[in-house]
Amino acid sequence: MNLGFGEIMLIVFVALLLFGPKKLPELGKAAGKTLREFKRATKGLMDDEEDTATTKKEQ
């Protein structure tokens, strides 16, 4: 799914209309925090999986 410049601008414009200019930065900050937490959680799961695989190989 490739989004071009026009599609991105349309999405931003619609978001601006729906949420207003004051609310948009807050939504962006919340989305960033959510993505960071998701990446941290998935990295933790991958690390746990690697530890389990290493332990099984050693046995």
mmCIF file as Biopython writes it, N, C-alpha, C and O atoms, coordinates in Angstrom:
data_model
#
loop_
_atom_site.group_PDB
_atom_site.id
_atom_site.type_symbol
_atom_site.label_atom_id
_atom_site.label_alt_id
_atom_site.label_comp_id
_atom_site.label_asym_id
_atom_site.label_entity_id
_atom_site.label_seq_id
_atom_site.pdbx_PDB_ins_code
_atom_site.Cartn_x
_atom_site.Cartn_y
_atom_site.Cartn_z
_atom_site.occupancy
_atom_site.B_iso_or_equiv
_atom_site.auth_seq_id
_atom_site.auth_asym_id
_atom_site.pdbx_PDB_model_num
ATOM 1   N N  . MET A ? 1  ? 0.844   -1.166  0.000  1.0 0.0 1  A 1 
ATOM 2   C CA . MET A ? 1  ? 0.000   0.000   0.000  1.0 0.0 1  A 1 
ATOM 3   C C  . MET A ? 1  ? 0.896   1.237   0.000  1.0 0.0 1  A 1 
ATOM 4   O O  . MET A ? 1  ? 1.452   1.609   1.034  1.0 0.0 1  A 1 
ATOM 5   N N  . ASN A ? 2  ? 1.026   1.847   -1.118 1.0 0.0 2  A 1 
ATOM 6   C CA . ASN A ? 2  ? 1.841   3.055   -1.236 1.0 0.0 2  A 1 
ATOM 7   C C  . ASN A ? 2  ? 0.959   4.289   -1.185 1.0 0.0 2  A 1 
ATOM 8   O O  . ASN A ? 2  ? -0.003  4.416   -1.942 1.0 0.0 2  A 1 
ATOM 9   N N  . LEU A ? 3  ? 1.298   5.181   -0.294 1.0 0.0 3  A 1 
ATOM 10  C CA . LEU A ? 3  ? 0.584   6.444   -0.204 1.0 0.0 3  A 1 
ATOM 11  C C  . LEU A ? 3  ? 1.440   7.532   -0.829 1.0 0.0 3  A 1 
ATOM 12  O O  . LEU A ? 3  ? 2.604   7.705   -0.470 1.0 0.0 3  A 1 
ATOM 13  N N  . GLY A ? 4  ? 0.867   8.244   -1.742 1.0 0.0 4  A 1 
ATOM 14  C CA . GLY A ? 4  ? 1.572   9.351   -2.361 1.0 0.0 4  A 1 
ATOM 15  C C  . GLY A ? 4  ? 1.381   10.628  -1.554 1.0 0.0 4  A 1 
ATOM 16  O O  . GLY A ? 4  ? 0.691   10.643  -0.535 1.0 0.0 4  A 1 
ATOM 17  N N  . PHE A ? 5  ? 2.000   11.684  -2.028 1.0 0.0 5  A 1 
ATOM 18  C CA . PHE A ? 5  ? 1.930   12.965  -1.350 1.0 0.0 5  A 1 
ATOM 19  C C  . PHE A ? 5  ? 0.492   13.476  -1.270 1.0 0.0 5  A 1 
ATOM 20  O O  . PHE A ? 5  ? 0.077   14.008  -0.240 1.0 0.0 5  A 1 
ATOM 21  N N  . GLY A ? 6  ? -0.256  13.318  -2.341 1.0 0.0 6  A 1 
ATOM 22  C CA . GLY A ? 6  ? -1.638  13.788  -2.379 1.0 0.0 6  A 1 
ATOM 23  C C  . GLY A ? 6  ? -2.520  13.078  -1.365 1.0 0.0 6  A 1 
ATOM 24  O O  . GLY A ? 6  ? -3.344  13.711  -0.704 1.0 0.0 6  A 1 
ATOM 25  N N  . GLU A ? 7  ? -2.351  11.763  -1.239 1.0 0.0 7  A 1 
ATOM 26  C CA . GLU A ? 7  ? -3.150  11.003  -0.283 1.0 0.0 7  A 1 
ATOM 27  C C  . GLU A ? 7  ? -2.820  11.394  1.147  1.0 0.0 7  A 1 
ATOM 28  O O  . GLU A ? 7  ? -3.714  11.519  1.984  1.0 0.0 7  A 1 
ATOM 29  N N  . ILE A ? 8  ? -1.539  11.586  1.426  1.0 0.0 8  A 1 
ATOM 30  C CA . ILE A ? 8  ? -1.129  11.986  2.772  1.0 0.0 8  A 1 
ATOM 31  C C  . ILE A ? 8  ? -1.685  13.363  3.120  1.0 0.0 8  A 1 
ATOM 32  O O  . ILE A ? 8  ? -2.154  13.584  4.237  1.0 0.0 8  A 1 
ATOM 33  N N  . MET A ? 9  ? -1.632  14.289  2.160  1.0 0.0 9  A 1 
ATOM 34  C CA . MET A ? 9  ? -2.168  15.628  2.399  1.0 0.0 9  A 1 
ATOM 35  C C  . MET A ? 9  ? -3.678  15.574  2.634  1.0 0.0 9  A 1 
ATOM 36  O O  . MET A ? 9  ? -4.198  16.322  3.463  1.0 0.0 9  A 1 
ATOM 37  N N  . LEU A ? 10 ? -4.377  14.715  1.928  1.0 0.0 10 A 1 
ATOM 38  C CA . LEU A ? 10 ? -5.814  14.557  2.117  1.0 0.0 10 A 1 
ATOM 39  C C  . LEU A ? 10 ? -6.122  14.030  3.519  1.0 0.0 10 A 1 
ATOM 40  O O  . LEU A ? 10 ? -7.046  14.511  4.175  1.0 0.0 10 A 1 
ATOM 41  N N  . ILE A ? 11 ? -5.357  13.055  3.972  1.0 0.0 11 A 1 
ATOM 42  C CA . ILE A ? 11 ? -5.542  12.502  5.315  1.0 0.0 11 A 1 
ATOM 43  C C  . ILE A ? 11 ? -5.282  13.566  6.376  1.0 0.0 11 A 1 
ATOM 44  O O  . ILE A ? 11 ? -6.041  13.682  7.339  1.0 0.0 11 A 1 
ATOM 45  N N  . VAL A ? 12 ? -4.226  14.334  6.208  1.0 0.0 12 A 1 
ATOM 46  C CA . VAL A ? 12 ? -3.908  15.404  7.160  1.0 0.0 12 A 1 
ATOM 47  C C  . VAL A ? 12 ? -5.012  16.450  7.167  1.0 0.0 12 A 1 
ATOM 48  O O  . VAL A ? 12 ? -5.409  16.925  8.231  1.0 0.0 12 A 1 
ATOM 49  N N  . PHE A ? 13 ? -5.508  16.811  5.994  1.0 0.0 13 A 1 
ATOM 50  C CA . PHE A ? 13 ? -6.572  17.805  5.890  1.0 0.0 13 A 1 
ATOM 51  C C  . PHE A ? 13 ? -7.844  17.330  6.588  1.0 0.0 13 A 1 
ATOM 52  O O  . PHE A ? 13 ? -8.469  18.096  7.321  1.0 0.0 13 A 1 
ATOM 53  N N  . VAL A ? 14 ? -8.229  16.087  6.369  1.0 0.0 14 A 1 
ATOM 54  C CA . VAL A ? 14 ? -9.423  15.531  6.999  1.0 0.0 14 A 1 
ATOM 55  C C  . VAL A ? 14 ? -9.236  15.470  8.518  1.0 0.0 14 A 1 
ATOM 56  O O  . VAL A ? 14 ? -10.155 15.796  9.269  1.0 0.0 14 A 1 
ATOM 57  N N  . ALA A ? 15 ? -8.065  15.058  8.966  1.0 0.0 15 A 1 
ATOM 58  C CA . ALA A ? 15 ? -7.789  15.009  10.405 1.0 0.0 15 A 1 
ATOM 59  C C  . ALA A ? 15 ? -7.861  16.406  11.010 1.0 0.0 15 A 1 
ATOM 60  O O  . ALA A ? 15 ? -8.385  16.581  12.110 1.0 0.0 15 A 1 
ATOM 61  N N  . LEU A ? 16 ? -7.342  17.390  10.305 1.0 0.0 16 A 1 
ATOM 62  C CA . LEU A ? 16 ? -7.395  18.764  10.776 1.0 0.0 16 A 1 
ATOM 63  C C  . LEU A ? 16 ? -8.837  19.249  10.886 1.0 0.0 16 A 1 
ATOM 64  O O  . LEU A ? 16 ? -9.191  19.936  11.844 1.0 0.0 16 A 1 
ATOM 65  N N  . LEU A ? 17 ? -9.662  18.896  9.915  1.0 0.0 17 A 1 
ATOM 66  C CA . LEU A ? 17 ? -11.075 19.273  9.970  1.0 0.0 17 A 1 
ATOM 67  C C  . LEU A ? 17 ? -11.809 18.580  11.117 1.0 0.0 17 A 1 
ATOM 68  O O  . LEU A ? 17 ? -12.638 19.193  11.790 1.0 0.0 17 A 1 
ATOM 69  N N  . LEU A ? 18 ? -11.506 17.318  11.334 1.0 0.0 18 A 1 
ATOM 70  C CA . LEU A ? 18 ? -12.207 16.552  12.365 1.0 0.0 18 A 1 
ATOM 71  C C  . LEU A ? 18 ? -11.802 16.962  13.781 1.0 0.0 18 A 1 
ATOM 72  O O  . LEU A ? 18 ? -12.659 17.115  14.652 1.0 0.0 18 A 1 
ATOM 73  N N  . PHE A ? 19 ? -10.508 17.139  14.010 1.0 0.0 19 A 1 
ATOM 74  C CA . PHE A ? 19 ? -10.022 17.328  15.368 1.0 0.0 19 A 1 
ATOM 75  C C  . PHE A ? 19 ? -9.653  18.767  15.700 1.0 0.0 19 A 1 
ATOM 76  O O  . PHE A ? 19 ? -9.590  19.130  16.875 1.0 0.0 19 A 1 
ATOM 77  N N  . GLY A ? 20 ? -9.412  19.577  14.706 1.0 0.0 20 A 1 
ATOM 78  C CA . GLY A ? 20 ? -9.049  20.967  14.954 1.0 0.0 20 A 1 
ATOM 79  C C  . GLY A ? 20 ? -7.560  21.125  15.179 1.0 0.0 20 A 1 
ATOM 80  O O  . GLY A ? 20 ? -6.877  20.163  15.529 1.0 0.0 20 A 1 
ATOM 81  N N  . PRO A ? 21 ? -7.050  22.332  14.982 1.0 0.0 21 A 1 
ATOM 82  C CA . PRO A ? 21 ? -5.607  22.554  15.075 1.0 0.0 21 A 1 
ATOM 83  C C  . PRO A ? 21 ? -5.045  22.427  16.491 1.0 0.0 21 A 1 
ATOM 84  O O  . PRO A ? 21 ? -3.855  22.153  16.649 1.0 0.0 21 A 1 
ATOM 85  N N  . LYS A ? 22 ? -5.863  22.618  17.514 1.0 0.0 22 A 1 
ATOM 86  C CA . LYS A ? 22 ? -5.355  22.523  18.885 1.0 0.0 22 A 1 
ATOM 87  C C  . LYS A ? 22 ? -5.226  21.080  19.340 1.0 0.0 22 A 1 
ATOM 88  O O  . LYS A ? 22 ? -4.334  20.756  20.125 1.0 0.0 22 A 1 
ATOM 89  N N  . LYS A ? 23 ? -6.093  20.219  18.863 1.0 0.0 23 A 1 
ATOM 90  C CA . LYS A ? 23 ? -6.115  18.830  19.309 1.0 0.0 23 A 1 
ATOM 91  C C  . LYS A ? 23 ? -5.131  17.947  18.530 1.0 0.0 23 A 1 
ATOM 92  O O  . LYS A ? 23 ? -4.693  16.914  19.037 1.0 0.0 23 A 1 
ATOM 93  N N  . LEU A ? 24 ? -4.787  18.346  17.314 1.0 0.0 24 A 1 
ATOM 94  C CA . LEU A ? 24 ? -3.953  17.512  16.448 1.0 0.0 24 A 1 
ATOM 95  C C  . LEU A ? 24 ? -2.566  17.213  17.046 1.0 0.0 24 A 1 
ATOM 96  O O  . LEU A ? 24 ? -2.144  16.058  16.998 1.0 0.0 24 A 1 
ATOM 97  N N  . PRO A ? 25 ? -1.835  18.196  17.607 1.0 0.0 25 A 1 
ATOM 98  C CA . PRO A ? 25 ? -0.542  17.859  18.216 1.0 0.0 25 A 1 
ATOM 99  C C  . PRO A ? 25 ? -0.661  16.886  19.386 1.0 0.0 25 A 1 
ATOM 100 O O  . PRO A ? 25 ? 0.210   16.038  19.581 1.0 0.0 25 A 1 
ATOM 101 N N  . GLU A ? 26 ? -1.716  17.005  20.150 1.0 0.0 26 A 1 
ATOM 102 C CA . GLU A ? 26 ? -1.929  16.069  21.256 1.0 0.0 26 A 1 
ATOM 103 C C  . GLU A ? 26 ? -2.156  14.658  20.734 1.0 0.0 26 A 1 
ATOM 104 O O  . GLU A ? 26 ? -1.653  13.691  21.306 1.0 0.0 26 A 1 
ATOM 105 N N  . LEU A ? 27 ? -2.903  14.542  19.661 1.0 0.0 27 A 1 
ATOM 106 C CA . LEU A ? 27 ? -3.139  13.220  19.072 1.0 0.0 27 A 1 
ATOM 107 C C  . LEU A ? 27 ? -1.845  12.628  18.518 1.0 0.0 27 A 1 
ATOM 108 O O  . LEU A ? 27 ? -1.597  11.430  18.650 1.0 0.0 27 A 1 
ATOM 109 N N  . GLY A ? 28 ? -1.028  13.469  17.902 1.0 0.0 28 A 1 
ATOM 110 C CA . GLY A ? 28 ? 0.262   13.007  17.387 1.0 0.0 28 A 1 
ATOM 111 C C  . GLY A ? 28 ? 1.168   12.518  18.498 1.0 0.0 28 A 1 
ATOM 112 O O  . GLY A ? 28 ? 1.835   11.493  18.361 1.0 0.0 28 A 1 
ATOM 113 N N  . LYS A ? 29 ? 1.190   13.254  19.602 1.0 0.0 29 A 1 
ATOM 114 C CA . LYS A ? 29 ? 2.018   12.859  20.741 1.0 0.0 29 A 1 
ATOM 115 C C  . LYS A ? 29 ? 1.533   11.533  21.315 1.0 0.0 29 A 1 
ATOM 116 O O  . LYS A ? 29 ? 2.341   10.664  21.642 1.0 0.0 29 A 1 
ATOM 117 N N  . ALA A ? 30 ? 0.228   11.375  21.437 1.0 0.0 30 A 1 
ATOM 118 C CA . ALA A ? 30 ? -0.339  10.127  21.956 1.0 0.0 30 A 1 
ATOM 119 C C  . ALA A ? 30 ? -0.033  8.957   21.021 1.0 0.0 30 A 1 
ATOM 120 O O  . ALA A ? 30 ? 0.280   7.858   21.477 1.0 0.0 30 A 1 
ATOM 121 N N  . ALA A ? 31 ? -0.125  9.199   19.713 1.0 0.0 31 A 1 
ATOM 122 C CA . ALA A ? 31 ? 0.180   8.135   18.744 1.0 0.0 31 A 1 
ATOM 123 C C  . ALA A ? 31 ? 1.655   7.743   18.831 1.0 0.0 31 A 1 
ATOM 124 O O  . ALA A ? 31 ? 1.987   6.561   18.747 1.0 0.0 31 A 1 
ATOM 125 N N  . GLY A ? 32 ? 2.535   8.723   18.999 1.0 0.0 32 A 1 
ATOM 126 C CA . GLY A ? 32 ? 3.961   8.432   19.139 1.0 0.0 32 A 1 
ATOM 127 C C  . GLY A ? 32 ? 4.255   7.612   20.375 1.0 0.0 32 A 1 
ATOM 128 O O  . GLY A ? 32 ? 5.043   6.668   20.324 1.0 0.0 32 A 1 
ATOM 129 N N  . LYS A ? 33 ? 3.628   7.962   21.486 1.0 0.0 33 A 1 
ATOM 130 C CA . LYS A ? 33 ? 3.828   7.196   22.722 1.0 0.0 33 A 1 
ATOM 131 C C  . LYS A ? 33 ? 3.316   5.769   22.558 1.0 0.0 33 A 1 
ATOM 132 O O  . LYS A ? 33 ? 3.939   4.819   23.030 1.0 0.0 33 A 1 
ATOM 133 N N  . THR A ? 34 ? 2.189   5.630   21.893 1.0 0.0 34 A 1 
ATOM 134 C CA . THR A ? 34 ? 1.623   4.303   21.670 1.0 0.0 34 A 1 
ATOM 135 C C  . THR A ? 34 ? 2.547   3.446   20.812 1.0 0.0 34 A 1 
ATOM 136 O O  . THR A ? 34 ? 2.776   2.275   21.113 1.0 0.0 34 A 1 
ATOM 137 N N  . LEU A ? 35 ? 3.074   4.035   19.746 1.0 0.0 35 A 1 
ATOM 138 C CA . LEU A ? 35 ? 3.999   3.283   18.886 1.0 0.0 35 A 1 
ATOM 139 C C  . LEU A ? 35 ? 5.275   2.898   19.626 1.0 0.0 35 A 1 
ATOM 140 O O  . LEU A ? 35 ? 5.777   1.787   19.462 1.0 0.0 35 A 1 
ATOM 141 N N  . ARG A ? 36 ? 5.802   3.815   20.442 1.0 0.0 36 A 1 
ATOM 142 C CA . ARG A ? 36 ? 7.010   3.512   21.213 1.0 0.0 36 A 1 
ATOM 143 C C  . ARG A ? 36 ? 6.754   2.355   22.174 1.0 0.0 36 A 1 
ATOM 144 O O  . ARG A ? 36 ? 7.579   1.448   22.284 1.0 0.0 36 A 1 
ATOM 145 N N  . GLU A ? 37 ? 5.626   2.380   22.866 1.0 0.0 37 A 1 
ATOM 146 C CA . GLU A ? 37 ? 5.288   1.316   23.803 1.0 0.0 37 A 1 
ATOM 147 C C  . GLU A ? 37 ? 5.096   -0.013  23.071 1.0 0.0 37 A 1 
ATOM 148 O O  . GLU A ? 37 ? 5.523   -1.059  23.559 1.0 0.0 37 A 1 
ATOM 149 N N  . PHE A ? 38 ? 4.459   0.028   21.909 1.0 0.0 38 A 1 
ATOM 150 C CA . PHE A ? 38 ? 4.267   -1.189  21.116 1.0 0.0 38 A 1 
ATOM 151 C C  . PHE A ? 38 ? 5.615   -1.771  20.685 1.0 0.0 38 A 1 
ATOM 152 O O  . PHE A ? 38 ? 5.829   -2.979  20.778 1.0 0.0 38 A 1 
ATOM 153 N N  . LYS A ? 39 ? 6.521   -0.912  20.216 1.0 0.0 39 A 1 
ATOM 154 C CA . LYS A ? 39 ? 7.845   -1.394  19.801 1.0 0.0 39 A 1 
ATOM 155 C C  . LYS A ? 39 ? 8.608   -1.984  20.978 1.0 0.0 39 A 1 
ATOM 156 O O  . LYS A ? 39 ? 9.290   -2.999  20.838 1.0 0.0 39 A 1 
ATOM 157 N N  . ARG A ? 40 ? 8.491   -1.343  22.142 1.0 0.0 40 A 1 
ATOM 158 C CA . ARG A ? 40 ? 9.177   -1.835  23.337 1.0 0.0 40 A 1 
ATOM 159 C C  . ARG A ? 40 ? 8.625   -3.203  23.733 1.0 0.0 40 A 1 
ATOM 160 O O  . ARG A ? 40 ? 9.383   -4.101  24.101 1.0 0.0 40 A 1 
ATOM 161 N N  . ALA A ? 41 ? 7.304   -3.359  23.657 1.0 0.0 41 A 1 
ATOM 162 C CA . ALA A ? 41 ? 6.683   -4.634  24.031 1.0 0.0 41 A 1 
ATOM 163 C C  . ALA A ? 41 ? 7.059   -5.739  23.051 1.0 0.0 41 A 1 
ATOM 164 O O  . ALA A ? 41 ? 7.355   -6.857  23.472 1.0 0.0 41 A 1 
ATOM 165 N N  . THR A ? 42 ? 7.053   -5.446  21.754 1.0 0.0 42 A 1 
ATOM 166 C CA . THR A ? 42 ? 7.399   -6.482  20.785 1.0 0.0 42 A 1 
ATOM 167 C C  . THR A ? 42 ? 8.878   -6.842  20.878 1.0 0.0 42 A 1 
ATOM 168 O O  . THR A ? 42 ? 9.246   -7.999  20.676 1.0 0.0 42 A 1 
ATOM 169 N N  . LYS A ? 43 ? 9.722   -5.871  21.177 1.0 0.0 43 A 1 
ATOM 170 C CA . LYS A ? 43 ? 11.144  -6.172  21.355 1.0 0.0 43 A 1 
ATOM 171 C C  . LYS A ? 43 ? 11.336  -7.079  22.561 1.0 0.0 43 A 1 
ATOM 172 O O  . LYS A ? 43 ? 12.158  -7.994  22.532 1.0 0.0 43 A 1 
ATOM 173 N N  . GLY A ? 44 ? 10.574  -6.822  23.626 1.0 0.0 44 A 1 
ATOM 174 C CA . GLY A ? 44 ? 10.633  -7.683  24.808 1.0 0.0 44 A 1 
ATOM 175 C C  . GLY A ? 44 ? 10.185  -9.099  24.495 1.0 0.0 44 A 1 
ATOM 176 O O  . GLY A ? 44 ? 10.787  -10.056 24.982 1.0 0.0 44 A 1 
ATOM 177 N N  . LEU A ? 45 ? 9.147   -9.248  23.699 1.0 0.0 45 A 1 
ATOM 178 C CA . LEU A ? 45 ? 8.685   -10.586 23.316 1.0 0.0 45 A 1 
ATOM 179 C C  . LEU A ? 45 ? 9.731   -11.308 22.475 1.0 0.0 45 A 1 
ATOM 180 O O  . LEU A ? 45 ? 9.969   -12.503 22.654 1.0 0.0 45 A 1 
ATOM 181 N N  . MET A ? 46 ? 10.350  -10.574 21.558 1.0 0.0 46 A 1 
ATOM 182 C CA . MET A ? 46 ? 11.373  -11.192 20.708 1.0 0.0 46 A 1 
ATOM 183 C C  . MET A ? 46 ? 12.581  -11.600 21.535 1.0 0.0 46 A 1 
ATOM 184 O O  . MET A ? 46 ? 13.164  -12.657 21.294 1.0 0.0 46 A 1 
ATOM 185 N N  . ASP A ? 47 ? 12.967  -10.776 22.511 1.0 0.0 47 A 1 
ATOM 186 C CA . ASP A ? 47 ? 14.091  -11.121 23.378 1.0 0.0 47 A 1 
ATOM 187 C C  . ASP A ? 47 ? 13.773  -12.363 24.201 1.0 0.0 47 A 1 
ATOM 188 O O  . ASP A ? 47 ? 14.626  -13.234 24.372 1.0 0.0 47 A 1 
ATOM 189 N N  . ASP A ? 48 ? 12.542  -12.445 24.713 1.0 0.0 48 A 1 
ATOM 190 C CA . ASP A ? 48 ? 12.129  -13.625 25.479 1.0 0.0 48 A 1 
ATOM 191 C C  . ASP A ? 48 ? 12.164  -14.869 24.610 1.0 0.0 48 A 1 
ATOM 192 O O  . ASP A ? 48 ? 12.583  -15.934 25.063 1.0 0.0 48 A 1 
ATOM 193 N N  . GLU A ? 49 ? 11.727  -14.742 23.367 1.0 0.0 49 A 1 
ATOM 194 C CA . GLU A ? 49 ? 11.715  -15.874 22.450 1.0 0.0 49 A 1 
ATOM 195 C C  . GLU A ? 49 ? 13.136  -16.336 22.141 1.0 0.0 49 A 1 
ATOM 196 O O  . GLU A ? 49 ? 13.398  -17.537 22.075 1.0 0.0 49 A 1 
ATOM 197 N N  . GLU A ? 50 ? 14.047  -15.394 21.954 1.0 0.0 50 A 1 
ATOM 198 C CA . GLU A ? 50 ? 15.446  -15.741 21.689 1.0 0.0 50 A 1 
ATOM 199 C C  . GLU A ? 50 ? 16.062  -16.433 22.901 1.0 0.0 50 A 1 
ATOM 200 O O  . GLU A ? 50 ? 16.817  -17.393 22.747 1.0 0.0 50 A 1 
ATOM 201 N N  . ASP A ? 51 ? 15.748  -15.954 24.109 1.0 0.0 51 A 1 
ATOM 202 C CA . ASP A ? 51 ? 16.267  -16.587 25.321 1.0 0.0 51 A 1 
ATOM 203 C C  . ASP A ? 51 ? 15.763  -18.005 25.443 1.0 0.0 51 A 1 
ATOM 204 O O  . ASP A ? 51 ? 16.522  -18.893 25.831 1.0 0.0 51 A 1 
ATOM 205 N N  . THR A ? 52 ? 14.504  -18.245 25.124 1.0 0.0 52 A 1 
ATOM 206 C CA . THR A ? 52 ? 13.917  -19.576 25.193 1.0 0.0 52 A 1 
ATOM 207 C C  . THR A ? 52 ? 14.574  -20.500 24.160 1.0 0.0 52 A 1 
ATOM 208 O O  . THR A ? 52 ? 14.877  -21.654 24.465 1.0 0.0 52 A 1 
ATOM 209 N N  . ALA A ? 53 ? 14.791  -20.003 22.959 1.0 0.0 53 A 1 
ATOM 210 C CA . ALA A ? 53 ? 15.435  -20.808 21.918 1.0 0.0 53 A 1 
ATOM 211 C C  . ALA A ? 53 ? 16.865  -21.147 22.308 1.0 0.0 53 A 1 
ATOM 212 O O  . ALA A ? 53 ? 17.313  -22.270 22.076 1.0 0.0 53 A 1 
ATOM 213 N N  . THR A ? 54 ? 17.588  -20.205 22.892 1.0 0.0 54 A 1 
ATOM 214 C CA . THR A ? 54 ? 18.969  -20.448 23.309 1.0 0.0 54 A 1 
ATOM 215 C C  . THR A ? 54 ? 19.004  -21.470 24.428 1.0 0.0 54 A 1 
ATOM 216 O O  . THR A ? 54 ? 19.880  -22.335 24.437 1.0 0.0 54 A 1 
ATOM 217 N N  . THR A ? 55 ? 18.088  -21.395 25.363 1.0 0.0 55 A 1 
ATOM 218 C CA . THR A ? 55 ? 18.028  -22.334 26.465 1.0 0.0 55 A 1 
ATOM 219 C C  . THR A ? 55 ? 17.737  -23.742 25.963 1.0 0.0 55 A 1 
ATOM 220 O O  . THR A ? 55 ? 18.328  -24.704 26.454 1.0 0.0 55 A 1 
ATOM 221 N N  . LYS A ? 56 ? 16.847  -23.878 25.007 1.0 0.0 56 A 1 
ATOM 222 C CA . LYS A ? 56 ? 16.504  -25.194 24.463 1.0 0.0 56 A 1 
ATOM 223 C C  . LYS A ? 56 ? 17.694  -25.799 23.731 1.0 0.0 56 A 1 
ATOM 224 O O  . LYS A ? 56 ? 17.909  -27.009 23.797 1.0 0.0 56 A 1 
ATOM 225 N N  . LYS A ? 57 ? 18.475  -24.965 23.030 1.0 0.0 57 A 1 
ATOM 226 C CA . LYS A ? 57 ? 19.646  -25.461 22.297 1.0 0.0 57 A 1 
ATOM 227 C C  . LYS A ? 57 ? 20.710  -25.972 23.254 1.0 0.0 57 A 1 
ATOM 228 O O  . LYS A ? 57 ? 21.401  -26.947 22.960 1.0 0.0 57 A 1 
ATOM 229 N N  . GLU A ? 58 ? 20.841  -25.306 24.410 1.0 0.0 58 A 1 
ATOM 230 C CA . GLU A ? 58 ? 21.872  -25.692 25.369 1.0 0.0 58 A 1 
ATOM 231 C C  . GLU A ? 58 ? 21.527  -26.992 26.066 1.0 0.0 58 A 1 
ATOM 232 O O  . GLU A ? 58 ? 22.428  -27.691 26.531 1.0 0.0 58 A 1 
ATOM 233 N N  . GLN A ? 59 ? 20.249  -27.339 26.156 1.0 0.0 59 A 1 
ATOM 234 C CA . GLN A ? 59 ? 19.842  -28.558 26.856 1.0 0.0 59 A 1 
ATOM 235 C C  . GLN A ? 59 ? 20.049  -29.699 25.975 1.0 0.0 59 A 1 
ATOM 236 O O  . GLN A ? 59 ? 19.772  -30.835 26.360 1.0 0.0 59 A 1 
#
